[in-house]
Amino acid sequence: MNYLNTLTLCILLAVCASCGGTREGGNTENTDTTSSDTTSNTTSNNEGNQQSSDTTSTQVDPSSTGYTGGDEHNGFTADEEYLAPELYKYMQANMKGWALVTPQQWLSNDFKKVIDPSDTLIKYEKSIVVKGDFNGDGKEDCAGFFINKANEARLMVFHKTDDGYEAIKVSDEGKIEGKASLGAGISLQPAGKVKTYDPSKPLILKNEAFNYMLYGKSSKIMYYKDGKYLEVFTSD
């Protein structure tokens, strides 16, 4: 009788041990699967985030170039950023086909490296257009270099009026084609006494005017007097 009890007890212990081992093994397998899924998801998410970051960093804002360029739906190509809003609208209505001289037409890279090696003194946005009261009527006028579809460049002044602008051609700058460039710039000249190329003949400006610089050659002041623009050289 004792022998049978002992045998039964051994069998029960063996069965219990077997059940416990199976359950433990199952838990271990589930844990490994969960760990594998978590790692896979983390890697996938990291790769997705990295790709999104790279895409964002390489995006370029079209407006960052400063010059819009190209024909717009109204046929006008001037860069709105550098003109007064009223003048931009005036040119849309009255001077279709005319635009600001582009940076590429303004000054070639090779020429700019020679006259401005540091690339800090001469800037397109400060040399292509100037604004001031040139005729002394208290309104803001604008002078700038413009070009038409035939590549004919002009220095023009727009006098602000009560009902729009008066367009004045100051000088023809010739055609800009191929590798050619304008090679000139303008800057605002305040009213007052100005030294000229001939020190014995200083110029006294009653109104604001603008300097015309032909890079590497000469410079002169262009000012409005008696219904027209006159010039006086300040260097040669």
C-alpha positions in Angstrom: 0.0 0.0 0.0 2.8 2.4 0.9 4.5 1.5 -2.4 1.4 2.4 -4.4 1.0 5.7 -2.6 4.7 6.6 -3.2 4.4 5.7 -6.9 1.2 7.8 -7.3 2.9 10.8 -5.6 5.9 10.5 -8.0 3.7 10.5 -11.0 1.8 13.6 -9.8 5.0 15.5 -9.2 6.3 14.6 -12.7 3.1 15.8 -14.3 3.1 19.1 -12.4 6.7 19.7 -13.3 5.9 19.1 -17.0 3.0 21.6 -17.0 5.1 24.3 -15.2 7.9 24.0 -17.8 5.6 24.3 -20.7 4.0 27.5 -19.3 7.3 29.1 -18.6 8.5 28.3 -22.1 5.4 29.9 -23.6 5.9 33.1 -21.6 9.5 33.2 -22.8 8.4 32.9 -26.5 5.8 35.7 -26.1 8.3 38.0 -24.5 10.8 37.5 -27.4 8.0 38.2 -30.0 7.0 41.4 -28.2 10.6 42.6 -28.0 11.1 41.9 -31.7 8.0 43.8 -32.7 9.0 46.8 -30.5 12.5 46.9 -32.1 11.0 46.7 -35.6 8.6 49.5 -35.0 11.2 51.8 -33.4 13.6 51.2 -36.4 10.8 51.9 -38.9 9.7 55.1 -37.1 13.3 56.4 -36.8 13.9 55.8 -40.5 10.6 57.6 -41.4 11.5 60.6 -39.2 15.0 60.8 -40.7 13.6 60.8 -44.2 11.1 63.6 -43.3 13.8 65.7 -41.8 16.1 65.4 -44.8 13.2 66.3 -47.2 12.5 69.4 -45.1 16.1 70.6 -45.0 16.4 70.5 -48.8 13.3 72.4 -49.6 13.9 75.8 -51.1 11.6 78.9 -50.7 11.1 80.2 -54.3 10.8 83.7 -53.0 14.3 83.5 -51.4 16.0 84.3 -54.7 14.6 87.9 -54.5 13.9 88.1 -58.3 10.6 86.5 -59.5 11.7 86.4 -63.1 9.8 84.9 -66.0 6.6 86.1 -67.7 3.7 86.5 -65.3 0.1 86.1 -66.5 -0.1 89.8 -67.2 3.1 89.9 -69.3 5.1 91.9 -66.9 8.3 90.5 -65.4 9.7 93.2 -63.0 10.4 92.1 -59.4 7.7 93.5 -57.2 9.9 93.3 -54.1 12.1 96.3 -55.2 9.4 98.6 -56.5 6.8 100.6 -54.6 3.5 98.7 -54.9 1.9 101.7 -56.7 4.7 101.8 -59.2 4.5 98.0 -59.8 0.8 98.4 -60.6 1.5 101.4 -62.9 4.0 99.4 -64.9 1.6 96.4 -65.1 -0.9 98.7 -66.7 1.3 101.0 -68.8 4.7 99.3 -69.5 4.0 95.7 -70.2 7.1 93.9 -71.4 9.5 96.0 -69.3 11.2 94.6 -66.2 14.1 95.3 -63.9 17.4 94.3 -65.2 18.0 90.8 -63.7 21.0 90.1 -61.4 22.6 88.0 -64.3 22.2 90.9 -66.7 23.3 93.5 -64.2 26.9 92.3 -63.4 28.7 89.2 -64.5 30.3 87.0 -61.8 33.8 87.4 -63.3 33.5 91.2 -63.4 32.1 91.3 -59.9 35.0 89.3 -58.6 37.4 91.9 -60.0 35.7 95.1 -58.8 34.4 93.6 -55.5 36.6 90.6 -54.4 35.0 90.4 -51.0 31.5 90.3 -52.4 30.3 92.8 -49.7 30.4 96.3 -51.2 28.2 96.0 -54.3 24.8 94.4 -53.9 22.2 94.0 -56.6 19.2 95.0 -54.4 21.0 98.3 -53.4 22.3 99.1 -56.9 19.4 98.4 -59.3 16.8 100.8 -57.8 16.9 103.9 -55.7 14.0 105.9 -54.2 13.9 109.6 -53.2 12.3 112.9 -53.9 14.2 113.9 -57.0 12.0 116.8 -58.2 11.2 118.3 -54.8 7.5 117.9 -54.8 7.4 115.9 -51.5 6.5 112.6 -53.2 8.7 109.5 -53.4 10.1 109.0 -56.9 12.0 105.9 -58.2 15.0 105.5 -60.5 16.2 102.2 -61.8 17.6 100.1 -64.7 14.9 98.4 -66.8 15.0 96.2 -69.8 12.4 95.2 -72.4 11.8 92.0 -74.4 14.2 93.1 -77.1 17.0 93.2 -74.4 17.2 97.0 -74.6 18.2 98.5 -71.3 17.4 102.0 -70.0 17.9 104.1 -67.0 14.5 105.4 -66.1 13.0 107.7 -63.5 9.4 107.6 -62.4 8.1 110.8 -60.8 5.2 110.2 -58.4 2.1 112.2 -59.3 -1.4 112.6 -57.8 -2.9 110.1 -60.2 0.1 107.7 -60.9 3.6 108.2 -62.3 5.4 110.1 -65.0 8.0 108.0 -66.7 11.2 109.6 -67.9 14.0 108.0 -69.9 17.2 109.3 -68.6 19.6 107.3 -70.7 19.9 104.3 -73.1 22.2 101.6 -71.8 22.3 99.6 -75.0 21.4 95.9 -75.5 22.4 93.3 -73.0 22.7 89.9 -74.8 24.8 86.8 -74.4 27.6 87.2 -71.9 27.3 91.0 -71.7 26.2 92.7 -68.5 25.1 96.2 -67.6 28.2 96.9 -65.4 26.6 99.9 -63.7 24.7 100.8 -60.5 23.0 103.7 -58.8 22.8 104.9 -55.2 20.9 107.7 -53.4 22.6 111.1 -53.1 21.2 113.3 -50.3 20.6 117.0 -50.9 23.4 119.5 -50.1 26.9 120.4 -51.2 28.7 117.7 -53.3 32.3 117.5 -54.3 32.7 117.1 -58.1 35.5 115.9 -60.3 36.6 119.6 -60.6 37.0 120.7 -56.9 36.7 124.3 -57.9 33.1 123.7 -59.1 31.2 122.1 -56.2 27.5 121.2 -56.8 24.8 122.2 -54.4 21.7 120.0 -54.6 18.4 121.4 -53.6 16.7 117.9 -53.8 17.8 114.3 -53.5 19.5 112.9 -56.5 21.3 109.7 -57.4 24.8 108.6 -58.2 25.5 106.7 -61.4 28.5 104.4 -61.2 30.0 102.8 -64.2 32.0 100.2 -62.4 35.7 100.3 -62.9 35.5 103.5 -65.0 33.7 106.6 -63.7 30.9 108.0 -61.5 28.6 111.0 -61.8 25.6 112.5 -60.1 22.3 112.8 -61.9 20.0 115.5 -60.6 16.7 117.1 -61.7 16.6 120.8 -62.7 14.4 122.9 -64.8 12.4 120.0 -66.1 15.2 117.6 -67.1 18.0 115.5 -65.6 21.5 116.9 -65.7 24.8 115.2 -64.8 28.1 116.1 -63.3 31.1 113.8 -62.9 32.5 113.1 -59.5 35.3 110.8 -60.7 36.9 109.6 -63.9 
